[in-house]
């Protein structure tokens, strides 16, 4: 009887997948992160009844640093996490699903200004042309993961992109 419990504990643990993405909503481009806790794909494990456990509480912080001057633009600010079925919150549960939750980091607005997404009770910060490093820290009750990626604010400030896009 212990075998299924061990199998569930080992192969059913939550997995945090984070990808850095660009999305267009109307005429606004947003650089964001997408979080998933993917379901079990192995047919044998699924037939044995193994399922991916949900993450009961996940929160995120982000920072943005100018890579040329090493100046910290945003330091360890709470992120709003947009889940598929709820309003943005600073902490959510992340079920096993292929549908991602989203963390918005930087927007290019139609007026030509690129700016950070305001963390709670802070203001948006305008970003001049340059190269920046976004660091996202994902915290759960069990662990903490750090993800980093560079992005560019180009001459036309409405053009923002992940560095290798």
C-alpha positions as CSV (number, residue, x, y, z in Angstrom):
1,X,0.0,0.0,0.0
2,X,3.0,2.3,0.5
3,X,4.1,2.2,-3.1
4,X,1.4,4.5,-4.5
5,X,2.0,7.0,-1.8
6,X,5.8,7.0,-2.5
7,X,5.1,7.3,-6.3
8,X,2.7,10.2,-5.7
9,X,5.2,12.0,-3.4
10,X,8.1,11.6,-5.9
11,X,6.3,12.2,-9.3
12,X,3.4,14.2,-8.1
13,X,5.4,17.1,-6.6
14,X,4.5,20.6,-7.9
15,X,6.8,21.9,-10.6
16,X,7.1,25.7,-11.3
17,X,7.7,26.5,-15.0
18,X,8.3,30.1,-15.8
19,X,8.7,31.5,-19.3
20,X,9.3,35.1,-20.2
21,X,6.8,36.3,-22.9
22,X,5.7,39.3,-24.8
23,X,2.0,40.0,-25.3
24,X,0.0,42.6,-27.2
25,X,-3.2,43.9,-25.8
26,X,-4.7,46.5,-28.1
27,X,-1.8,48.8,-28.8
28,X,0.1,48.1,-25.6
29,X,3.0,45.6,-25.6
30,X,3.7,44.0,-22.2
31,X,6.8,42.0,-21.2
32,X,5.6,39.4,-18.7
33,X,6.3,36.0,-17.1
34,X,3.9,33.1,-17.4
35,X,3.8,30.5,-14.6
36,X,2.5,27.0,-14.9
37,X,2.4,23.8,-12.8
38,X,2.1,21.3,-15.6
39,X,0.0,18.2,-15.3
40,X,1.6,14.7,-15.4
41,X,2.2,13.7,-19.0
42,X,3.5,10.2,-18.5
43,X,0.6,7.7,-19.4
44,X,1.8,5.1,-17.0
45,X,1.9,7.5,-14.0
46,X,-1.5,8.8,-15.0
47,X,-2.9,5.3,-15.2
48,X,-1.5,4.6,-11.7
49,X,-3.4,7.6,-10.4
50,X,-0.5,10.0,-9.9
51,X,-1.5,13.6,-10.3
52,X,0.4,16.9,-10.0
53,X,-0.3,18.5,-6.7
54,X,-1.3,22.2,-6.7
55,X,0.9,24.8,-5.1
56,X,-1.2,26.2,-2.2
57,X,0.4,29.6,-2.0
58,X,2.7,31.2,-4.5
59,X,3.9,34.8,-4.4
60,X,6.4,36.7,-6.5
61,X,8.7,39.6,-6.2
62,X,10.6,41.3,-9.0
63,X,13.4,43.8,-9.5
64,X,14.7,45.7,-12.5
65,X,18.3,46.9,-12.8
66,X,19.9,49.0,-15.5
67,X,22.7,46.8,-16.8
68,X,24.8,49.7,-18.1
69,X,24.9,51.6,-14.8
70,X,24.0,48.8,-12.3
71,X,21.4,51.2,-11.0
72,X,18.4,49.4,-9.3
73,X,15.2,50.8,-10.9
74,X,12.8,48.6,-8.9
75,X,14.0,46.6,-5.9
76,X,12.2,43.5,-4.6
77,X,8.6,44.7,-5.3
78,X,5.6,42.5,-4.9
79,X,4.1,41.3,-8.2
80,X,0.4,41.0,-9.0
81,X,-0.2,37.6,-10.3
82,X,-3.0,37.3,-12.8
83,X,-4.6,33.8,-12.7
84,X,-7.0,32.6,-15.4
85,X,-10.0,32.7,-13.1
86,X,-9.5,35.5,-10.6
87,X,-8.5,39.1,-10.1
88,X,-4.8,39.9,-9.8
89,X,-3.4,39.1,-6.3
90,X,0.0,39.1,-4.7
91,X,-0.4,35.4,-3.6
92,X,-2.4,32.7,-5.4
93,X,-2.8,29.0,-5.5
94,X,-1.4,27.4,-8.7
95,X,-3.3,24.3,-9.7
96,X,-1.9,21.7,-12.0
97,X,-2.9,23.1,-15.4
98,X,-1.5,24.0,-18.8
99,X,-3.3,27.4,-18.5
100,X,-0.7,29.9,-17.3
101,X,-0.9,32.6,-14.6
102,X,0.8,35.8,-15.6
103,X,3.0,38.4,-14.0
104,X,3.3,41.7,-15.9
105,X,6.7,43.5,-15.6
106,X,7.1,46.3,-18.2
107,X,4.7,48.0,-20.6
108,X,5.2,50.1,-23.7
109,X,2.2,52.4,-23.9
110,X,0.7,54.0,-27.0
111,X,2.1,57.4,-26.0
112,X,5.6,56.1,-26.6
113,X,6.6,55.7,-23.0
114,X,8.0,52.4,-21.6
115,X,7.4,51.9,-17.9
116,X,7.4,49.4,-15.1
117,X,4.1,47.9,-13.9
118,X,3.4,49.5,-10.6
119,X,3.6,47.2,-7.6
120,X,1.0,47.8,-5.0
121,X,1.1,51.3,-3.6
122,X,3.9,52.5,-5.8
123,X,4.0,54.4,-9.0
124,X,5.0,53.4,-12.5
125,X,8.6,54.2,-13.3
126,X,9.4,55.5,-16.7
127,X,12.3,53.7,-18.4
128,X,14.7,55.5,-20.7
129,X,16.3,53.8,-23.7
130,X,18.7,51.1,-22.5
131,X,19.3,47.5,-21.5
132,X,17.7,46.2,-18.3
133,X,17.8,43.0,-16.3
134,X,14.5,41.7,-14.8
135,X,14.8,39.3,-11.9
136,X,11.7,37.4,-10.7
137,X,11.7,35.6,-7.4
138,X,9.0,33.0,-7.0
139,X,8.3,31.9,-3.4
140,X,6.2,28.9,-2.2
141,X,6.0,27.4,1.2
142,X,8.5,24.8,0.2
143,X,11.1,26.7,-1.8
144,X,12.2,29.8,-3.7
145,X,13.3,30.1,-7.3
146,X,15.0,32.9,-9.1
147,X,14.6,33.6,-12.8
148,X,16.4,36.4,-14.8
149,X,16.3,37.8,-18.3
150,X,17.5,41.0,-20.0
151,X,15.2,43.3,-21.9
152,X,15.7,46.3,-24.1
153,X,13.9,49.6,-24.4
154,X,14.8,50.7,-27.9
155,X,15.1,54.2,-29.5
156,X,11.4,54.3,-30.1
157,X,10.3,53.8,-26.5
158,X,7.2,52.0,-27.6
159,X,9.5,49.2,-28.8
160,X,10.4,46.9,-25.9
161,X,11.6,43.3,-26.2
162,X,13.3,40.6,-24.4
163,X,17.0,40.7,-25.4
164,X,17.1,37.5,-27.6
165,X,13.7,38.0,-29.2
